[in-house]
Amino acid sequence: MFFLFSDVLLYCARSSSPILQFKLHGELPLKLMTVEDSDERTKIPNSISIYTGTRSLLVAA
Protein backbone atom coordinates (compact mmCIF):
# COMPACT_ATOMS: atom_id res chain seq x y z
CA MET A 1 0.00 0.00 0.00
CA PHE A 2 1.24 3.48 -0.84
CA PHE A 3 0.68 6.73 1.03
CA LEU A 4 1.43 9.96 -0.83
CA PHE A 5 2.24 13.08 1.18
CA SER A 6 3.36 16.48 -0.09
CA ASP A 7 7.06 15.61 0.15
CA VAL A 8 7.34 11.80 0.34
CA LEU A 9 5.82 8.55 -0.94
CA LEU A 10 5.64 5.80 1.71
CA TYR A 11 5.22 2.14 0.87
CA CYS A 12 3.86 -0.16 3.55
CA ALA A 13 2.29 -3.54 4.24
CA ARG A 14 -0.73 -4.14 6.41
CA SER A 15 0.26 -5.77 9.71
CA SER A 16 -1.35 -8.95 11.00
CA SER A 17 -2.62 -7.31 14.19
CA PRO A 18 -6.38 -6.96 14.66
CA ILE A 19 -6.02 -3.17 14.70
CA LEU A 20 -5.56 -1.39 11.38
CA GLN A 21 -1.79 -0.84 11.35
CA PHE A 22 0.87 -0.74 8.66
CA LYS A 23 4.55 -1.70 8.62
CA LEU A 24 6.71 0.84 6.80
CA HIS A 25 8.96 -0.75 4.17
CA GLY A 26 10.42 2.44 2.76
CA GLU A 27 10.07 6.07 1.89
CA LEU A 28 10.84 7.82 -1.36
CA PRO A 29 11.40 11.60 -1.30
CA LEU A 30 9.47 13.28 -4.11
CA LYS A 31 12.34 15.72 -4.82
CA LEU A 32 14.55 12.82 -5.96
CA MET A 33 11.82 10.82 -7.71
CA THR A 34 11.33 10.12 -11.40
CA VAL A 35 8.20 8.28 -12.58
CA GLU A 36 7.73 6.76 -16.04
CA ASP A 37 5.11 4.70 -17.82
CA SER A 38 6.63 1.24 -18.20
CA ASP A 39 3.83 -0.62 -20.05
CA GLU A 40 5.73 -0.90 -23.33
CA ARG A 41 9.19 -1.49 -21.86
CA THR A 42 8.16 -4.26 -19.44
CA LYS A 43 5.09 -5.59 -21.31
CA ILE A 44 3.20 -5.39 -18.00
CA PRO A 45 -0.11 -3.55 -18.50
CA ASN A 46 -1.00 -0.65 -16.19
CA SER A 47 2.50 -0.36 -14.73
CA ILE A 48 4.81 2.50 -13.80
CA SER A 49 8.44 2.61 -12.72
CA ILE A 50 9.51 4.83 -9.82
CA TYR A 51 13.19 5.77 -9.55
CA THR A 52 15.17 7.58 -6.88
CA GLY A 53 18.91 7.88 -6.39
CA THR A 54 19.10 4.63 -4.41
CA ARG A 55 15.99 2.61 -5.23
CA SER A 56 13.66 1.66 -8.06
CA LEU A 57 10.17 0.15 -7.91
CA LEU A 58 7.89 -1.32 -10.55
CA VAL A 59 4.23 -0.82 -9.61
CA ALA A 60 1.40 -2.56 -11.49
CA ALA A 61 -2.35 -2.30 -10.97
C-alpha positions in Angstrom: 0.0 0.0 0.0 1.2 3.5 -0.8 0.7 6.7 1.0 1.4 10.0 -0.8 2.2 13.1 1.2 3.4 16.5 -0.1 7.1 15.6 0.1 7.3 11.8 0.3 5.8 8.6 -0.9 5.6 5.8 1.7 5.2 2.1 0.9 3.9 -0.2 3.6 2.3 -3.5 4.2 -0.7 -4.1 6.4 0.3 -5.8 9.7 -1.3 -8.9 11.0 -2.6 -7.3 14.2 -6.4 -7.0 14.7 -6.0 -3.2 14.7 -5.6 -1.4 11.4 -1.8 -0.8 11.4 0.9 -0.7 8.7 4.6 -1.7 8.6 6.7 0.8 6.8 9.0 -0.8 4.2 10.4 2.4 2.8 10.1 6.1 1.9 10.8 7.8 -1.4 11.4 11.6 -1.3 9.5 13.3 -4.1 12.3 15.7 -4.8 14.5 12.8 -6.0 11.8 10.8 -7.7 11.3 10.1 -11.4 8.2 8.3 -12.6 7.7 6.8 -16.0 5.1 4.7 -17.8 6.6 1.2 -18.2 3.8 -0.6 -20.1 5.7 -0.9 -23.3 9.2 -1.5 -21.9 8.2 -4.3 -19.4 5.1 -5.6 -21.3 3.2 -5.4 -18.0 -0.1 -3.6 -18.5 -1.0 -0.7 -16.2 2.5 -0.4 -14.7 4.8 2.5 -13.8 8.4 2.6 -12.7 9.5 4.8 -9.8 13.2 5.8 -9.6 15.2 7.6 -6.9 18.9 7.9 -6.4 19.1 4.6 -4.4 16.0 2.6 -5.2 13.7 1.7 -8.1 10.2 0.2 -7.9 7.9 -1.3 -10.6 4.2 -0.8 -9.6 1.4 -2.6 -11.5 -2.4 -2.3 -11.0 
